Amino acid sequence: MESRGIVKILYLGIISTESRGIVKKLSKGIISMESRGIVKILSLGIISMESPGIVKILFLGIFSMESRGIAKILYLGIISKESRGIVKILSIGIISMESRGIVKILSIGIISMESRGIVKIVYLGIISSESRGCAVITF
């Protein structure tokens, strides 16, 4: 859902709020930053709960660099381990295409293991397009 150039993710229990042009992650999923109408995807991951109620990000997988108002996904590398009921990400395949300042994430496939009540994400398809500096993510 797009609102004032801020990316709001309302799927899979993800709620984000905007503060001074920065989208802050409150619950699992995506950390992004908005600057001058440009959406930068800084990291993509899964948050799980660890004892004493401390939330930790297990991995930081996607790094992008902004150039001429165009967000490009340059690198994808994920290494995570399963420990004490923490979700293990086995593989993530991402296909992206950049065209005329528009970043399109065609598909994100996530294979994970379910352990001790942790939600298993088998596949997640995301199609996003940039319009007037605003990213729209539809599920």
C-alpha positions as CSV (number, residue, x, y, z in Angstrom):
1,M,0.0,0.0,0.0
2,E,1.4,3.3,-1.0
3,S,0.8,6.5,1.0
4,R,2.7,9.8,0.5
5,G,5.7,8.0,-1.0
6,I,6.0,5.8,2.0
7,V,5.9,2.0,1.7
8,K,3.5,0.4,4.0
9,I,3.5,-3.4,4.2
10,L,0.3,-4.8,5.5
11,Y,0.8,-8.5,4.6
12,L,2.0,-11.3,6.8
13,G,1.5,-9.3,10.0
14,I,3.9,-6.5,8.9
15,I,3.1,-3.0,9.9
16,S,5.4,-0.1,9.2
17,T,5.2,3.5,10.1
18,E,6.7,6.6,8.6
19,S,8.9,8.9,10.7
20,R,10.8,11.8,9.1
21,G,10.9,10.2,5.7
22,I,12.1,6.9,7.2
23,V,10.1,3.7,7.1
24,K,10.8,1.9,10.3
25,K,10.3,-1.8,10.8
26,L,8.1,-2.7,13.7
27,S,7.5,-6.4,12.9
28,K,8.9,-9.0,10.6
29,G,10.1,-8.5,7.1
30,I,11.5,-5.5,5.4
31,I,13.6,-2.5,6.4
32,S,13.5,0.3,3.9
33,M,14.3,3.9,3.8
34,E,12.7,6.7,1.8
35,S,14.7,9.7,0.7
36,R,13.7,12.4,-1.8
37,G,10.9,10.1,-3.1
38,I,13.4,7.3,-3.6
39,V,12.8,4.0,-1.9
40,K,15.8,2.1,-1.0
41,I,15.6,-1.5,0.1
42,L,18.3,-1.8,2.7
43,S,17.7,-5.3,3.9
44,L,15.2,-8.2,3.7
45,G,14.9,-10.7,6.4
46,I,12.9,-12.7,8.9
47,I,12.6,-11.7,12.5
48,S,12.0,-14.4,15.1
49,M,11.6,-14.2,18.8
50,E,14.4,-15.3,21.1
51,S,14.4,-15.6,24.9
52,P,13.8,-12.9,26.9
53,G,11.5,-11.4,24.3
54,I,14.4,-10.0,22.3
55,V,13.8,-9.7,18.6
56,K,16.8,-10.4,16.4
57,I,17.3,-10.2,12.7
58,L,18.9,-13.4,11.5
59,F,20.2,-12.2,8.3
60,L,20.6,-9.2,6.0
61,G,20.1,-10.3,2.5
62,I,19.4,-7.6,0.0
63,F,21.7,-4.6,-0.6
64,S,20.8,-1.9,-3.0
65,M,22.4,1.3,-4.2
66,E,20.7,4.4,-5.4
67,S,21.9,6.0,-8.6
68,R,20.2,8.8,-10.4
69,G,17.0,8.2,-8.4
70,I,17.0,4.6,-9.5
71,A,17.1,1.8,-6.9
72,K,19.1,-1.2,-8.1
73,I,19.5,-4.5,-6.4
74,L,23.2,-5.2,-6.7
75,Y,23.9,-8.1,-4.4
76,L,22.0,-10.9,-2.7
77,G,23.7,-13.1,-0.2
78,I,22.1,-14.9,2.7
79,I,23.6,-17.2,5.3
80,S,21.7,-18.2,8.3
81,K,21.6,-21.0,10.9
82,E,18.9,-22.7,12.8
83,S,19.3,-22.4,16.5
84,R,16.8,-22.8,19.3
85,G,13.6,-22.7,17.2
86,I,14.9,-20.0,14.9
87,V,13.8,-20.1,11.3
88,K,16.4,-21.2,8.9
89,I,16.4,-19.7,5.5
90,L,17.7,-22.3,3.0
91,S,17.5,-20.3,-0.2
92,I,16.2,-17.1,-1.6
93,G,15.9,-16.5,-5.3
94,I,15.2,-13.0,-6.5
95,I,14.8,-11.7,-10.0
96,S,14.7,-8.0,-10.4
97,M,14.7,-5.7,-13.4
98,E,15.5,-2.0,-13.6
99,S,13.9,0.1,-16.4
100,R,13.6,3.8,-16.6
101,G,13.9,4.4,-12.9
102,I,11.4,1.7,-12.1
103,V,12.4,-1.2,-9.9
104,K,10.4,-4.3,-10.4
105,I,10.8,-7.2,-8.1
106,L,9.3,-10.1,-10.1
107,S,9.5,-12.8,-7.6
108,I,10.9,-13.8,-4.3
109,G,11.0,-17.4,-3.4
110,I,11.7,-18.3,0.2
111,I,12.2,-21.8,1.5
112,S,12.3,-22.1,5.2
113,M,12.0,-24.7,7.9
114,E,9.3,-24.6,10.5
115,S,10.6,-25.2,14.0
116,R,8.9,-24.9,17.4
117,G,5.8,-23.0,16.2
118,I,7.7,-20.7,13.9
119,V,5.7,-19.8,10.8
120,K,6.9,-21.5,7.6
121,I,7.1,-19.3,4.6
122,V,7.2,-21.5,1.5
123,Y,6.7,-19.0,-1.3
124,L,6.2,-15.3,-1.5
125,G,5.5,-13.5,-4.8
126,I,5.9,-9.8,-4.9
127,I,5.3,-7.5,-7.8
128,S,6.3,-3.9,-7.2
129,S,6.5,-0.9,-9.4
130,E,7.7,2.6,-8.8
131,S,5.4,5.5,-9.6
132,R,6.3,9.2,-8.9
133,G,8.9,8.1,-6.5
134,C,6.5,5.9,-4.6
135,A,6.9,2.1,-4.4
136,V,3.7,0.1,-4.6
137,I,3.9,-3.5,-3.3
138,T,1.0,-5.8,-4.2
139,F,0.5,-9.3,-3.0
